[in-house]
Amino acid sequence: MRVWDAATGKELATLTGHTGGVHCITISPDGKYLATGGDDKVVIVWNLTNNERVYSLGELDDVITSISFSPDAKRLVATYMSDTATIWDMRRASRSIDTRPPRQRSSR
């Protein structure tokens, strides 16, 4: 993935790490971090100051369809194709909440 300066059009960095297509990106509210997710079921968090990988949040449930930082950048939520979501504690790089859709009852 390439990072460009929107004002000058100059390429600032090439970030490598995903093994599949990247479907979503988000920048933390303070502009310090970039998170990416996609086909490889991994969220990668990058430090935009030095363009280094901070975390690889792997072993996820499914293809990642969206990611977003909380307003204070202390949490990151990832949603999946399977209608599930995980909220990550960014201070510890650990899962804090997993959600699952309610099970459908059989109509017998």
N, C-alpha and C positions, 0 to 999 in steps of 0.2 A: 504494500500500500504506500502511496506517495503523499507527502504533505507539501502543500504549496502556499506561498505567501500570496494572498488574494490581491493585495495592492500592486505588487511588482510582477507577479507571475513566475517568480523564481521558485524552483524546487528547493525545499528546506531539508527534507529527509526522506529516506525510503525505510519503511518499517516492515520487517519480515517476521513471520511467526505462524501465521495461519496456514493450514494444509488444505483448506477448501475455500469456497467463495465467501466473501465478507458481505453480510446483508445489512448490518447496522453499525453505526458509529455514534458516539456522543462525546461531548467535551464537558468536563466538570465546570460548575458555575464560576470557579476562580480561574479557569483557563489553564490550569497546571497539568491536567490529565486528559487523556483521550482513551476511550474504551471502545473495543471493536468485538463483534461476534458474528457467527455465521454457521456454515455447513459443518465445520469440524467439531461443533458442540463445545467450543472453548471461548471464554471471554478473556481477551488480553487487555490489560491496562498499561498504558504507556505514559511515561513522564515527558511532557512536551518541552521541558527545559533542556534536557540532554538527549531526548529521543530514545531512551532506554526502556526496556520492558520492566515494569514494576511487579506485576502479577500475571500469572496464567491461571485462570479459574476454570479448571477442567472437570472431567467426569460429569458432565451435565446430562440432563435427561433427553434432550432432543436438539434439533436445529434451532438456533437462536434467531428469533424474529424481531426483537427490539431490546434495547438497553437504555437505562437512564440513571443519572446520578441524582441523589437527594439534594435539596438546596444547599446543605452544608457539606456536601461531598463525602460524608461519612458512610453512606450506604450506596449500593448500586443494585438496581433491580434488572433481572434478565427474564424475558418471557420466551416461551418456546412454541413450536408448532402444535404441540400436544395440549395447548391451553393451560399450561402450568407456568409457575413463576418461582424464581428464587431471589431472595433479598440477601445481599452479601454485606457483611461488616467490613468496610475497607481498611479499618485500622488493624484488623487481624487476618484479613483475607480468608474469612471463614463464612460459611452459610449461617444466617441467623434465622431465616424463615423459608420454608418451602410450602407452596400451595398446590393443591390439586383440585380439579373440578369435582363437583359432587357426583357421586355415582348415580347413574340412571336406574330407576326402579323398573323391574320387569312388570309389564301390564298383562299378567296372565289372568 
